[in-house]
Amino acid sequence: MIDYETLYSWVKGLPIVDWHNHLDMKALAEDRPLGSLYEVWVKTDPYKHRAMRICGESERVITGDAGEDERWAAWMRTLPKLVGNSLFAWAKMEMDWLGLFNAEAQSSREGTWIRELKNVSLAEWTPSKMLKKFGVEYLSPCVGAGELIGLKTSDLGLQFSSGEGLAPSEVRSPKSSCRVAPSLRMNAGDEISVEALERFQSADCRVVDVSVDDVSQLSAFNSQLSTVAAYAAAHGWTMLLHLGALRETSARLRAAAGPVGGFAGMRAPVDTAAVAAFLNSLEEEHNSTCSTCSTWLNNPVQNSLPRTILMSLNPEAHAALAVLAGSFVEEGVPGKVQLGPAWWWCDHEEGIRDVLEKNAAYGVLSTFVGMTTDSRSLLSFVRHDYFRRLICKWVAEKVASGAFPSDESLLRPMLENICYKNAHDMINHVEQVDHVESLNVSTRS
């Protein structure tokens, strides 16, 4: 019977395609030596800031005027209290990856790595060195339309090369080059001009990330979003719909820490009817009849609905969205609309398992685009391994129970697709791919 170790061996070395994150494009382009562990790991992470507040630390040592030693000490007081939270699991993986402790050697004394952890310098590391070690093939930091203007040409279209790449049809080596391209970040009500869209297209953009906090108001934003969606459909971009964040919670914390301070909440479950009406309006609208689409009509498509990933902050909407996704399909485009990965407060073992269960039960699991970090930290790429371990554990349990067949010819292509190839094909606009036939199990090492 195929077990967890066998399943994990198939995916642990696959390249990483991280199609949505909040990394700094300018810092990536400058590729300078990194600072302290605190700067890289804690300083800009709202997840950690939130945990520190919950544990009673003062804002002064989180985002205030305290020195770095005080801030580090506050984080070290917080970390041991986080057992059960995904932050604790990620922290252990991140420190193991940096070589600051050995997980296997210390398995008998679990708490030692925390007590011995120091705020060391990471000056021997640069962004490109980290990306190479992680095996990142592609990453897409989200950038606002106005922010792109402020970036120099040298900040865009980055390519960190560390060896020869393989053909696009092959599973690529982690030693192949890393491509960095911005994604367009916008709120549902933003007015985005065709000129701005063209700038992103010139910068190799493949993704537009749309925040729709109040989904019941989605129809009110249709005029702003239809042009962006039509452009995305014509150019092979994927549209992310981030649904249902409650951003106005504590006015005190917003004033102290800014709009991304780690204090947002979940709205009630997504209004699925509103999402359906919006997707239907795009599907009904032909690019050839779009009044603002004349500049790209040399690349027409059947309708204005691009590939779309639905990401709900409230997990109660996962089943409804997974079902809805099956209503919007296109020949030759596997999983054109789909329930996306566990997002934000759902990004933990329970949330990941829920998304896997819902995609399997209500959709087609093998078309799932898998994991993305949605993070501001380079160290967060360990979360791809976290996801791969969890999905292999989940599949192993299914095999052991008899729910899934113990058959490599079925399970290996499915896992490789979810952990790498579906995202690779989405970014590279690969259509009509027969994944089971293209991944020849008998020829792999």
N, C-alpha and C positions, 0 to 999 in steps of 0.2 A: 504493500500500500504506500502511495506517495505521501511523504510526511513534510512537516514544516521546513526542515533543513534542506530538503531537495527543492522545494518550491522557492525558497529564498535564494538558493544558489543560482537559480535561473535569472533573477532580476537584480541582485545586489550590485552588479557591476555595470548596469546599463547607464548610458548618458542621462543627464538631467536636462529637461526642457522646462524652464520656469517662466510661464507665459503671463504671470501677473505678480508684480512686487513693487516695493516702494524704495528701491535703492537709488542712490544719488548718481545721476548720469555724469555729472561733472567730476565727482570723486572717482568714478570708474575710469573716466578718460584720463585724468591726471595720473592715476595708478601710482600714487605715492606710498611709501612705507606707512603702515598703520600705527596708531598710537597705543595707549594702554588697553589692557583687557576691559577695564571699565568703559572706556570710550567706545570700543567696538561692540561690546556685549550688552551694556546696560543703559548707557546715556540716552539713547534715542528710542528705547523700546517701551511703548506705552503698556504692553502686557505686564512687564516687570514693575513699572511705575504703579499700576493699579494694584498689584499684589502687595507692594510695599505700603500703600495707603490702607489697604484692608487690614494689614498687620499693625497698623497704628503709627507708622513712621510719619514724621512731619514733612510738609511740602518743601521745607527748606532743604532737606537732604535728598529730595527727589528731583525737583525742577528749580529749586531756589538758589540761594547764594552760598551754600555750603561748599567747602573745598572737596577735592576728589577723594581724599582719604576718608572723610566723614560719609560721603555718598557710598563709597565702597563698603564701609563698615555697616551701613544701613542695609545694603543688599545682602551682605553676609549674615546679618541677623534674620533676614526674611527667608532666604533660600531654604534652610533646614525645615521651615514650617510649611513648605509647599508640597510635601508628599501627598500624592493623590491628584495633583494638578499637572497638566501636561508640561507646564514650565519646568517642573522638577525633572521629568524624563528627558526633555530637550536639553536642559542644562548639563546633565550627566553625559549625554551623547556629544554635546559640543565640546566639553572639556576633554573627553576621551579623544575626539577628533584632533584637537590641538596638541595632544600628547602631554597634557598636564596631569593626567593620571591614567592608569591602565585598568580598564573595567574588569577584565578577567582576573588580573592579579589581586584585585582588591574586593573580589566578590564576597569574601568572608568577613569583611569589615566595611560595610557599605557607607557608613558615615564619615570615614576617614578622608575621603577626597574633598568633602566640604570644609572640614577643619583645616586641611593643609593648603587650601586654595589661596593664592596670592594675586594681587593686582599687578601682574607682570607686564612687561613691555612686549608688544607684538610687532616691533619694528622690523623683524626679519620677514614679515609677511607684507605683501601688496595685494590689492584686489585681484589682479590677474593671476597671481600665484595661488590664491585661495580657489578661484574659479577652476583653475587647471587641476588642482588636487581633488576638488569635489567632482570633477568630470562633467562640468556644465557645458552643454552644447549650445544652448540658447537661453537668453534671459531678456525680459521686457519690462524695464522700469516704467511706471505710469507717470506721465508728464502732462500738465495742463496746457491748453492751447497757447496761452500767453507765455508760459515758461519756456516753450520750445524756441521762441524768438530769441530769448536770452542766452541760449546755448550756442557755442561756436560750432562751426562745421566739424572741427576736430573732435568735438564731444559726441558726435553722432556717427552711426554706422561703424561702431567699434568691432574689431575682430582680434581676439587674443588667440594667437596660433601657438600650438605646442605639439605639432606633429601632423602627419598626413591624414586627412579625412577619408572616409569611405564613400562609396556611391550612395545617393539618397535612398535607394531601395534596400540598403543593408542596415542592420543594427549597428550603430556606429560605436567606435571605441571611445572610452572616456578620455583618451589622449588626443582626440581630434580638436579642431579649433572651436572657440567659443564666440558666438555671434551675439552682439548686444544691440537692441533696437528699441526705441521708445514706443510705448502704447499711449493712446490718447485718453486722458482722464477728464471726465465731465460729469456734471450734475444734470438731471433730466431736463431742467428748465434752461440750460445754457444755450445761447445762440452761437453756433459754430459755423463760420463761413466756409465756403468752398475753397477759398485761398488757404485757410488753415488746414483743411483736410489734405490739400495738395502738398503742403509743407510736410505733414506727417507721412504721406505716401513717399515723398522723396527721401525721407529719413528711414525708410524700410519698415514703417509701422505695419503690424499685422493684427493688432487688437485695439478695440475701443471699449473702454471701461465706463459704464454708465451707472451712476448711483441714483436709485429710485427709492427714496426713503419712505414716502407715503404712496404706496402702490395704488390706492384708490383714486389718486389724482393723475394717474398715468395718461389718461386720455387728454388731459389739458396740455400735456407736453408733446402731443403727437406731431405738431407742425415743426417743432425744433428737432425732434428725433428722427423724423422721416427722411430728411436730407442726409443725415449722418448714416442712418441704416442703409439707405439706397447706395451711398458711396461705398460703404463697407461691403455690401453684397457684390457690387461691380468690381471690386478690387481684391476680393478674397480675404477680407478681414473677418475676424470673429468678434461678435458683440457680447460683452459680459453685462448681464443685468444683475447688479447687486441690490437686493430687495429687502426693505423693511428695517433699516437701521433707525434707532431713536437717538438722534444726536443731541437733542436739547434735554439734558437731565439736570445736573447740578450747575447752576449759573456760577456758583462760587468756584468750582473746580475749573470751569471754562475760563474764567477770568484769570485764574492763577497759572494754569498750565497750557492754555490754548485749545484749539478745536480738536486736536488729536491726542488728548491727554490720557486716553484709556478709560473714559467714563461713559461711553455710549451704552445704550441699552437696546433691547429687542422690542419691536412693535408687535401687535397682535398678528396672528398668521396672515400670510399674504392673501390679498384678494385675487384669487386665481382667475375669476371672470374678467377682471381688468387686464391681467397679463394676456389672457386669450384674445381679448378684443384688440389689444395693441399688436400682437403678433399677426393676427388675421388681417389687420389693416395694412401691414407691410407686405404680407403675402398677396393681397389683392391689388397692391399698387405695382404697376409695371414700370421699370426704369425708363422705358421709352416714352412714358406719359408724364414723367416727373419734370416739372417746369424748371427746376434748378440743376438738372442733371446733364445739360448739354455739353459741359466740358469733358465728360467722360463717356459719352455715348459710343465712343469707339470700342468700348468694352462692355456691351450690354449683357444683362442676365435676365432670366425669366421673370423675376420679381424682386422686390426691395427687401426681402427678409434674408439677412446674412446668416451664417452659422451663429448660433446663439447658445450661451451657457447661462442657465438660471441658477442664481446663488441666493438662497434665502437665509437671513440671519436667524429667523425663528424656525427651528427644526420641525415644528408641527406642519409646516407647508411642504416638506420633502415629498411625501407620497403624492399629494395633489399635483405638484409641479412635475414629478416623474411621469405621471399619467398624461398630463397636458402636453408634455414634450412630444409624445407619440402622435399628436394630431398635426404636427408641422414637420413634414418630411420632404425629401427631394431625391429623385433617382440619382444614384451615383455618389451620394453624400451621406455616409454612415453617421448616425447620431447628429444630424444637422442641428436640431434643438435638443438640449438635454439638461437634466439636473446635474449641476456642477459639484465640485468638491465641498467638503465641510468647511464653512467659512467662519472666520473670526471666533466668536464664542463657541462655535460648534467644532473647532479644530482640535479635537482630542479623540481618544480611543472610542468613546461612546458615539460621538458625532460621525466619525469616519465609518464605523460599523453601520450606523443608521443609513448613511448615504449609499453604502455598498448594498445593503439589504433592499433599499427602495429602488435603486437602479436595476437590481437583479429581478425583483418581483414585478415591477411595473414597466420596465423598459428592456433594454438589451445591454447587459453588463459589459460585454466585450467592446462596445463602442464608447465607453466612458473615458474621458480625457484625463482622469487621475488627479494628481497632486500639483498644486502650486503654492509657493510660500506666503504670498501676500505680506511680505515682511520688509522691514527697514534694515535688517542686519545680514551681513555676508555669512555669518555663522548659521543662519537659519536654513541653509541648504541641507543640514542634517535631517530636516523634517521630511525630505524625500525618502531617506532611509527609514525614518520612523513610519511613514506611510507604507513603504514596501514590506517592512516587517509585519505590520498589522494586517495588510491584505493577505499576506502569505499565511499568517496565523488563522485568519478567518477562513480562507480556502481549505487549509488543513483540517479545521474543525468540520467543514462541510463534507470533505472526503471521508473523514472518520465516521461521520454519522450516516453516510450513504447518500446524502443529498447531491453530492457532486461525484462524477466518476473518477476513479483513480487511473487517469489516462493522460499521459504526457502530451499526446498529439492534440488534445483538446485544451488542457489546462495551461500548458506553456505558452502557446500563442496568445491566449486570453490575458495572461499576466503580463507578457511583454508588451502587448498592445496598451493595456491600462497604465503601466508604469513608464512607458516611453513612446511607443510608436504612434498611438493615436494623437498625442500632443505634437509630435514631430510632423505628422501628416497635416494636422490642422494649421500649423505655422507655415508650412511649405506649400499649402493649398494642394495637397495630393488628393485626387478624387478616384473613385471606383477602385479602391484597393481591396483585394481579397487577402486579408491578413493571414488566414490559416494556410493558404497555399504559398504565400510569399515568404513565410518564416518556416524554412525547411528544418524540422527538428533533427532529422537524421544526419545533417551536415554540421551541426554545431558541436563545439567542444564543451 
